[in-house]
Amino acid sequence: MGAVDQELTQDQAIRVLLACRELFIDEELQENLAGLDAQCGGVMASWQPPWVEEGIEEMNFDEKMLRQKPVEIWVADFERVLQKLSRAA
């Protein structure tokens, strides 16, 4: 994402969000990420995901619904918070 500094297409952004949703189902990953986040000052915990403004909680979305949303902006926002977390680690 950021290393290449190019904008994602809608299809690419949808695939990124769906893949992240699948990853975050893993409880061990959630625990590890929460531990890292706590060590880094709560970067992720203080982040307001852009899809929440659309009334979507906990990455509860599917491909059909995502085609109607500004997913490219969502992924860019998600990337920024992950970069911030990475810098703080």
C-alpha positions as CSV (number, residue, x, y, z in Angstrom):
1,M,0.0,0.0,0.0
2,G,2.1,3.0,1.2
3,A,5.5,1.7,0.1
4,V,4.4,1.9,-3.5
5,D,2.5,5.2,-3.0
6,Q,-0.1,4.5,-5.6
7,E,-3.9,4.7,-5.3
8,L,-5.8,1.4,-5.2
9,T,-8.6,0.6,-7.5
10,Q,-12.0,-0.1,-6.0
11,D,-11.5,-3.8,-6.6
12,Q,-8.1,-3.8,-4.8
13,A,-9.5,-1.8,-1.9
14,I,-12.4,-4.2,-1.5
15,R,-10.0,-7.1,-1.5
16,V,-7.8,-5.4,1.1
17,L,-10.8,-4.7,3.4
18,L,-12.2,-8.3,3.0
19,A,-8.8,-9.8,3.7
20,C,-8.3,-7.6,6.8
21,R,-11.8,-8.6,8.0
22,E,-10.8,-12.3,7.7
23,L,-7.5,-11.7,9.6
24,F,-9.2,-9.9,12.4
25,I,-11.5,-12.8,13.1
26,D,-8.5,-14.6,14.6
27,E,-8.6,-14.2,18.3
28,E,-4.9,-14.6,18.8
29,L,-4.2,-11.9,16.3
30,Q,-6.6,-9.6,18.0
31,E,-4.9,-10.3,21.4
32,N,-1.4,-9.7,19.9
33,L,-2.6,-6.5,18.2
34,A,-4.2,-5.2,21.3
35,G,-1.0,-5.9,23.3
36,L,1.1,-4.0,20.7
37,D,-1.4,-1.2,20.6
38,A,-1.3,-0.9,24.4
39,Q,2.5,-0.7,24.3
40,C,2.2,2.0,21.7
41,G,-0.2,4.3,23.5
42,G,-3.5,3.1,22.1
43,V,-3.1,4.2,18.5
44,M,-5.6,1.7,17.2
45,A,-7.9,1.9,20.2
46,S,-8.3,5.7,19.7
47,W,-8.9,5.3,16.0
48,Q,-12.4,5.8,14.6
49,P,-12.7,3.6,11.5
50,P,-14.3,5.5,8.6
51,W,-16.9,2.8,8.1
52,V,-18.4,3.4,11.5
53,E,-19.6,6.8,10.2
54,E,-21.6,4.8,7.7
55,G,-23.2,2.8,10.5
56,I,-21.0,-0.3,9.9
57,E,-19.7,-1.9,13.1
58,E,-16.7,-4.3,13.5
59,M,-15.9,-4.6,9.8
60,N,-19.3,-6.2,9.2
61,F,-19.4,-5.8,5.4
62,D,-19.4,-7.9,2.2
63,E,-18.2,-7.2,-1.3
64,K,-21.6,-6.2,-2.7
65,M,-22.1,-3.6,0.0
66,L,-18.5,-2.3,-0.4
67,R,-19.1,-1.5,-4.0
68,Q,-21.5,1.3,-2.8
69,K,-18.9,2.8,-0.4
70,P,-15.8,4.9,-0.6
71,V,-13.5,2.0,0.0
72,E,-10.4,3.5,-1.4
73,I,-10.6,6.3,1.2
74,W,-11.3,3.7,3.9
75,V,-8.2,1.7,3.0
76,A,-6.0,4.9,2.9
77,D,-7.3,5.8,6.4
78,F,-6.6,2.2,7.7
79,E,-3.2,2.4,6.2
80,R,-2.4,5.6,8.0
81,V,-3.4,4.2,11.4
82,L,-1.3,1.1,10.7
83,Q,1.7,3.2,9.7
84,K,1.3,5.3,12.9
85,L,1.2,2.1,15.0
86,S,4.3,0.8,13.2
87,R,6.2,4.0,13.9
88,A,5.2,3.9,17.5
89,A,6.3,0.2,17.9
